[in-house]
Amino acid sequence: MTDDGINVTGSAKSKDAENEYARKRAGIAYRVSVTSIAVNLLLTAFKLLAGIFARSMAMISDAVHSASDVFSTFIVMLGVKIGGKASDKKHQYGHERYECVAAIVLAVVLASTGAVLGYGGIKTLVKGNYGSIATPGMLALIAAVVSVVVKEGMFWYTRAAAKKINSSALKADAWHHRSDALSSIGAFAGILGAKLGVPVLDPIASLVICAFIIKAAVDIFMDAVRKMTDEACDQATVDRLEAIVSSEDGVDDVDKLLTRKFGDRIYVEVEISVCGDIPLRDAHSIARRVHNSIEVGVPQVKHVSVHVNPSDHPDDEADD
């Protein structure tokens, strides 16, 4: 396409609307985070005591995993707070990518936790004296069941909030809860196997837990990296944007549509063709309507740039 035409560029929301959006977003994130911290503190204490008194390595490992959740939630709160700050002189496009930074830190913490737990299980297995491994008590089994139920519930609760405010940091925290639930399932299996006469299953369960944790860490890390490297939106979002633009009166064609993720927000650049004989003011009005329709139709869009080309531009065929 040529560079001739009309450009309409602007943020998807006014400054007041952006500030209100950030406040609501932060309020939801803080409420979920405080709940998460309270639940994890109680669960960590319960699982640690159960692991010690019931002599279960898997349950102690699971307690350490829950303790790491408390630290990760503080990272999430910090990331959401900084990411929600309004644009300033040094950060004229906003601070949304700080949430991705928080998610990356969380992924590193999660992977480190998994590695430590895995190392403990490997050391026990390498020793080879499986007969000396204590058989876990019933309290460890009860703790594992309680953990699975509570952490799975926290996963769905946090995930729903993450979807509502489109937060990668909160989504990472949700998957931290899910990894804890999965690790508790592994702990339950290992403890049950040990009680049935195969004590070596308890340290093996620790290794399974380690694998689940590291897998979750890698997924969180890759999602954050994609959002920090200007990855385009998924095809469903692109199709939705194109449909919104095409539906506006006066738009003859969508010549180009580019998207990029900016943290958890979206930047859009679109080129449209309109009748070349209409007045400049009318062409500008069409571009403004396209801009506003994108704003309303896709709330996570932060910035829209609309470029207008005349439908009968002589260079159109050459550009095709």
Secondary structure by P-SEA (a helix, b strand, c coil): cccbbbbbbbccccaaaaaaaaaaaaaaaaaaaaaaaaaaaaaaaaaaaaaaaaccaaaaaaaaaaaaaaaaaaaaaaaaaaaaccccccccccccaaaaaaaaaaaaaaaaaaaaaaaaaaaaaaacccccbbbbcaaaaaaaaaaaaaaaaaaaaaaaaaaaaccaaaaaaaaaaaaaaaaaaaaaaaaaaaaacccaaaaaaaaaaaaaaaaaaaaaaaaaaaaaacccccaaaaaaaaaaaaaccccccccbbbbbbcccbbbbbbbbbccccccaaaaaaaaaaaaaaaaaacccccbbbbbbbbcccccccccc
